[in-house]
């Protein structure tokens, strides 16, 4: 019986952290994933993504129906906020002599991966693609999308793939070269 109480206590202590006695801290320190303040349905004033049931979704028919209704609050989604701040959650760097020979294929893989990912999660977007000499840099609004871009290019073209996470800042740097 004592072992069971210990397990229950450890389970509870993992779920709730206390900053000071009796005060709860937020689970996530990511400022872009804060609560929207919208109780039910809201629409992003910049991209038109819908917030419903604590999730961001892309539904064109619903977006057209809700746009212009005065009772639907207009807010800014986390992806648009990141883009406005110029603060990516992930940076993917592709480099090497192979890149110059297969640049179009790699860019097509990156764009196709983003399109597939965005169908499931409209907050995962490419912020910017830049190129200098034989280095292609892609910045993303979500760390998971950056990881996925690196993984998909690695699957298609092999090479070396490295990840560097900064968990406290919700940031990942992905490096691929060949």
Secondary structure, 3 states (H helix, E strand, C coil): CHHHHHHHHHHHHHHCCEEECCEECCCCCCHHHCCCCCCCCEEECCCCCEEECCEEECCHHHHHHHCCCCCCEEECCHHHHHHHHCCCCEEEEEECHHHHHCHHHHHHHHHHHHHHHHHHCCCCCEEEEEEECCEEEEEECCHHHHHHHHHHHHHHHCCEEEEEEEHHHCEEEEEEEC
